[in-house]
Amino acid sequence: MTAKKEIAITEAPEPGCVLPIPETVTLLGEDDFTETMQGANKKWRDTCVHNEKFTTKDGMEINYYTAIPENRRANLVIIHGYCGFWAKYHEMAWYYYQAGYAVFFMEQRGHGYSGREVPENDLVHVRSYGDYVRDTKEFFDRVVQTESGGKPCYLFAHSMGGAIGALFLGTHPECFRKAVLSSPMIQMKTGKYPRALVNLIAVHASLHHMQKQMSVGQDHFSPVPVFETSSTLSRPRYDYVFQHRLQDFHYQTYGASYGWAMAGMSVTRKILKRAANVKIPVLLFQAGNDPLVEPSGQLRFARKASDVRIVRYEKSKHEIFNATEEIRRDYYARIFRFLEE
C-alpha cells in the first residue's frame, strides 16, 4: 500500500516575518485605494491595456485584455473566478504589470463581455469545465503564445478559475512554467444541502432537461450591497467591484444554472484524475474562512501533483487578494517571490 504523501502547510502571515515587495510595485492600502483606482490605475488602463475579442471553434465570442510592459520578464495569464470579470482584477493586473509581467486576462464564457449560452444576464451556465479549458487553450494558442515575446508563461487562477487552471494544467502540462492557485475550487462546498441531496437534485434536473434553468438555492442579481456576507474583508475593494456591477449589466452575473452546478460537482474527479500530470511548481493559497471550497479537495490535488506548496491564511475569507492589508501584503510578496525563484 502506497504511503500518503505528506503536504506541509505554511500558516501566514508568519509572526515577525515581513517579506519584501518588488521595488517597482506600490501596493494600495484601504485609505488610498479608491482615489488611486480612479486616477493612476484608470490612466494605466486607458493607455496600456488593450481590449479585443476572438471567436472559439464552437462559435463563442471571447472577450480579453492584454497589457504588455517594455522589457517584460515573463507572461502571466489570469483566470478569474465564478462571476468574475476584468474590473475585479484591475488592481492585481496593475501590480503584475508594475513588476514587469505581461498580463493576459480572458473573461470566461458566460461572464463579462464574453458570449453566453443563456439569455439571462445574471445567470451563469456552462455545459462542462471542458468548455472552459478548451476556451483557455484557444486563448493561449491564439493570443498568449503569439504575443509572448519568447518569454516564459505563468498562471494565476482564482476559485472557479483555480478549478479551470488545475484541470488545464493536467490536460496541457506543457503550457506553463509555474502556477499560482488562489482558493482553487477543486471541490465545492454544498452549503446547507448535503452532497447526496445535491447529487439527487442534479439527476432530477438532468432527466427533466433543466440544465439552463437557475439552480435551487440560487438568486438573481440584487442592487443591494452585501459586504458583510461577501467573500472580501476590504470595504473599498468590495465597493469598487459592486459599483461596476451596478453600472454594467454585463457584470451582473450572480446565480448558477443546474448545468453549471453539475459541471462544478463533476470537475473534482476530472482534476484529480489528471493531477499526476502536473509536474511544474504550484503555489496554492487557502483561506481559513472559506464557505465556498473544501480544503480537502485542495490537499488531494497537492498529494497527486509533483510540486505543490500550500500557504494558508486562517483569518482570510475566500478572496485573499481582497483581505486585510496585512494579509494582502504577505500574499503578494509570496507570489512575487515564487514567480522570481
Secondary structure, DSSP 8 states (H G I E B T S, - for coil): --------EEEES-TT------TT-----SSSHHHHHHTHHHHHHHHH-EEEEEE-TTS-EEEEEEE--TT-SEEEEEE--TT--GGGGHHHHHHHHHTTEEEEEE--TTSTTS--SSS-TTEE--S-HHHHHHHHHHHIIIIITTTSTT--EEEEEETHHHHHHHHHHHH-TTS-SEEEEES--SSB--TTS-HHHHHHHHHHHHHTT-TTSB-TT-----SS--GGGSS-S-HHHHHHHHHHHHH-GGG---EEBHHHHHHHHHHHHHHHHHGGG--SEEEEEEESS-SSB-HHHHHHHHHHSSEEEEEEETT--S-GGGS-HHHHHHHHHHHHHHHH-
